[in-house]
Amino acid sequence: MNTLKLVFSRVKDDIRNHPFIMLLYYIGSILCVLAFIISYNNVQNSFISFQHFLNSIEFREYKINLNEEAELKKEDFNFLSDYDIENISCSTSFTDNYDNIYEVRTFSSIEYIYDVESKLKDNKTVAEVFNNSEYFSKNVIFSSNSASDKVKMSDGSEFEICRIPVTDNYITFDKFTENNLKTTNIVITTKTLHNSFENSEIKNLILENLGHYGITSVETMNDNNRAMEELYSMINTFVVVFLILLICFIGCAAMFKYVFNLNRYENVIYCLLGASKKRVTAIIILEAFIISVISSVSAIIIHAAAYDTYFKKIDYSGLGYAVSDYIIVAVFTVILSLATIIPFFVSYMRSPVMQMKEKYS
């Protein structure tokens, strides 16, 4: 308790004896914390966006183009049993009673439809349809486009229309193969993103097992540099933010070092009166801790109060800030603040007390 009183007394003395220096230190610390708060959400959002980018459907797709229409069999894809396949999609066309031609795509899992048509997840009508096995036991196209109740496929087979609010037209992959429908393209979607070795392995398996259908190309987004470009962009964001914060913290640490030097005589007196260097260092660190907490709280109050009018405009993440976010920022700020000033105490701990007495007497 006495140590705490002494620390607060030192802080008050610093403000009274060096008001301009302490004002600069507080302003610098507050600006530093504000920069940290602003960067916190934007960097977090950048990382989340990159993760979503890599796990997006387009990065998990293997697009296979055929040189002519082919009738696929379900067992043609058994070679993918060792991989988590989310969907197998092929496209064909159907004609309604008004001779309108529509494209229709296959799906092999309902989860894939929910993934693509995210708005359908909370639609009760869609849920009832997809949970009703009757729709999957007969030839049905799920569509919101066709005005007909029954339509004809390119081979002449008839399909019923089930109207649900989907963007595209869908039929099950099972019914596609059962009716011997033809396609010139196949899209295989995996549940997870694969590394370059697995990606190459899957492409070779596709060429080996489906090559007899006349494959002209197997394409995947992993073949180009988009992922690396996004990764470099995210890394650049992290580096820029880190350098800004590092400069801010070093500047604040330099200001505290200046205050520390102004109080060195007082620190020598503590040692001469019997206080150990470790105790004096603990007092100084506690003083830095209190100043850092005050700066953090002040910055958080300023940010929260002015968020809607100013800071919201530069919060590109759109995530907003919860109390937990401010607590995390405050904790990291205090830790980083103390970490940046610790090197300044090394020379102090190594210098003999008598040498410091001669220097400051």
N, C-alpha and C positions, 0 to 999 in steps of 0.2 A: 504493500500500500504506500509506504514511504517512497519507494522507487518511482511509483506512478505519479505521486505528487511532485517529485523532483523533475520528472520528465515534462509534466505540464508546465511547471515553473520555468524550465529551460525554453519551452516553446514560446511562452509569454515574453520572456526576456529577449528572445530572438526577434520577435515582432516589435517589441518596444525599442530595442537597440539598433536593429537593422530593418526598418520598415520597408524601404524600397527593395532591398534584396529579397525579403520574404514575400513581398507582393509579387515580384517577378516570378519567384519560385512557385507560389500558389497558382498564379495565372498560367504558367507553363505546365504545371501538373494537371490543372483542370482541362486545358486544351489537349494535353496528351491523352487523358482518359476519354474525352469526347471523341478524339480520333479513333481510339480503341473501340468505343461503343458503336460508332458509325461503321467501322470496318467489320465488326463482329457479325452482323447480319449479312452484309454483302459478301464476305468471304464464305460464310456458312452456306449462303444461297448458291454461290458459285460451285462449291463442292457438291451440293445436292443436285444441282442442274447437270453437272458432269456425270454423276452416278446415274441419273435418270436418262441422260443422253446415251450412255453405254448400254443401259438395260432396255432401251426403247426397242420396239418391235423390229424396226428396220435394221438394227444391228444384229438381230437374231434370225434374220431371214436368209435363205439360200434360194435364189431365183434361178430356175432351170428353164431354158428356152429350147423348144424342139423344132426341127426343120419341117415337120409336117404333123397333122393331127394324129393323136394316138389314143387307143383305148387302154387305160391303165387298169391294173388289178391291185386289189388291196394288199395281197401278199408281196407285191413288188417292193414294198417299203419295210419288209421285215428286217432288212439289214440295218435298220436304224434302231433296233430294239435296245441296244446298249446306251442310247442317248435319250435324254428326256425331250420328247417331241411334243410341242404344244399344239401344233396344227399342221395339216397338209391341205393346201389350197390349190385348186385348179379352176380355170374359168372356161365357161362355154356360153351359149346364148339360148334364149327362148323367145317365142313369138306369142303375143296375146291375140284375142279375137279381132282386134282392130289392126292387125299386121304390124304392130309396133314391136321392135326388136330390143331386147334388154340383155345386158350381160349379167351372168349369175356366177357366184364364186362358191366353192365348196368350203365346208369347215368340218374338222374332225373332233373338235371339243367345244363345248358351250363356254368354257372359261375363256377361250380365245375370243369369242364373240363379245363377251363382257369386257375383255381387255381392249379390243378395238373400238367397241361402241360403249364407252365408259358410262354414258348417260343412261344406259339400259339397266344398270345394276340395281337401281332403286325403282324400276318400273314393275308394278305388280302384274300387269297384263302379260308382259314378257316373261316374267318368272313363272306364271301359270302355264304358259305355252311350253317353255323349255322343261318344265317338270311333268309334262303330260306325255307319256310314252306313246300315246296314240299318234301324235304328230310325226313321230320318227319311225313308225311302222309302215307308213305308206309314202308315196311320192308327193312331197310337199316342198314348195319354195316359200321361204320367209321373205316377205317383201312389203314395201309401202308404196311402190311405184305403179304396179300393174292394176288396171281397173277391172280386169277379168277375174273370174273365179277359177277358171281352168285355162292352162296355157300349154303350148306344145314346145318340146325341146327340138334341137336341130336334127335329131334322128327320128322325130315323129312321135316319141313317147309323150304321154300326157302327165302333167303335174298339177296338183291343186295349189292355190295361193292361200297362205296364212298371213294375214295382214298384221304386222307389228311395226313400230316406228324405227326401222333400221335404215341406215344410210345407203347400204348396198343391198343387193339381192343374194340370198344364201340358200344352198341346199347341203345336205349332209354328204360327206365324202363317201359313206357307205352306199347311199342311193345313187351317187354318181357312178361308182364302179359297178353296182348291180345292174344298172340300166345300160352299161357299155357306152357311156357318153364319151365324147372325144374332146381333147384339148391340145393346145400347142405350148402351154406353159404350166409350170408347177412351182409352188412356193412352199418350202419346208421351213417351219418356224420352230426353233428350239426354245425351251423354257428359260435357259440361262445363256449368258454370253460365253463363248469359248475362246481360249487363247489361240495364238497363231498356229501352233502345232495341231491342236484339235480341229481347228478350222480347215487346215490343209487336208487332214485325215478324212473329214466328212466330205469334202469336195471330191476326193479321190474315190471314196466309197460310192458317191452318187454317180460318178462317171463309169465306175466299174459295174454297178448293178442296174443302172437305168440307161446305159449307153446305147443299148440295142434299139431304143426308141428314137435315136437320131438327135442326140443333144448337140446343140450349137454353142451353148455357153452355160456356165454356172457362175452366177454373180452373187457377191455378198458385200455389204458396206465395209467389212473388215479388209477388203482388198485395196481400199484407197486410204488416203491420209487424213480423213476427217477426224477420226478418233485422236490421232496424234496432234492435229491442229488444236482441237478442243483441250487436250491435255496441256499443251504448251501455253495456251491462253490462260488456263486455270493456274498453272505454275507461275506465270508472269504476274498474275493478280496477287498471288500469295507473296511473291518476292517484293513487289512494289509496296504492298501493305506492310510487310515485315520491316523493310528498310525505313519506311515513314515512322513506324512505331519505335524502331530501334533508335533512330535519330532523336525522337521526342524523349524517350526514356534516358538516353545518354545526356541530353541537354538538361533534363531535370536532375539527373545524378550529379552533373557538374555544378549545378546551382547548390545542391545540398553539400557537395564537397567544399564549396566556398564558405557556406555557413559552418560546416564542420571545422574548417581552418580557423574561422573567427573565434570558435569556442575551444581551441586547443589549450589555451592557457588554463581555462577552467577545468579541462580534462586532466591536465598535469596536476593541478591542485588536488583533485579527487584521489589521484595515485599517491601523492605525497601524504595525504591524510589516511592512507591505509587501504584504499579501494584497489582491488586487483584490476589488471588491464581487461580481463574478461568481463568483469562487472561494468567497467566504464564503457566497454564496447557494447554490452547489452543495453545500457542506458541510451547510447547513441542510436542503436538499431531500433529500440522501442520508440525513440523520438521520431525517427524516419517513418516507422510504422504508423504512428498516430497522424503525422502530417499526410501520409499517403491515404489513410482512411478518410480523413477530412476532405482531401482533394477529390477522392473517388465519389464520396457522398454528394459533394457539391456539384460535381459534373453530372451525376445521375439525376439530381433534382433539376438542374438546368435543362438537360436533355428531355426528361419526362414532361416538364412544363412547356417547353417550346417545340415538342415533337410534331404536333398537328399543324402548327403554323410555319415551321421551318424545316426541321430535320426529316419530316416525312417526305419532303420533296427530293431528298438525296438518299432515301432508303430504297434502293432499286430492287431489293428483295421482295418488298411488299409484305413481309412476315410480321412486322410490328414487333413490339418488345413486351415480354412478360416480366413479372417480378423476378422469376428465376434467371432470366437473361441478365438482368442488372446485377444480380448476386454473383453470377459467374464472372462477369466483367470486373466487378469490384475485387473479387478474390484473385483473379489473374493479374490485375493491375498492381495490387499490393505485393504479390509474389515477385513480379517482374521489377517493381520499383526497388525492392530490397536486394534482388539479385544484381542489379546494375551498380549498387553502391558498395557491395561487399568488397570488391577489389580495392576500394579506397582505404579500407581498414587494415590491409595487409602490412603496409609500411608502418602504420601506427603500432600494430602488435609486435613488429620486429624491432622497433626503436627502444633502447633502454630508457628507463624513467629519468635517470640522471642526465642523459643526453638531451632529453626533451626539456628538462628543468633549465639547463644552461641555455637552451635555445630560446625559451620563452620567459626567462626570469628578467 
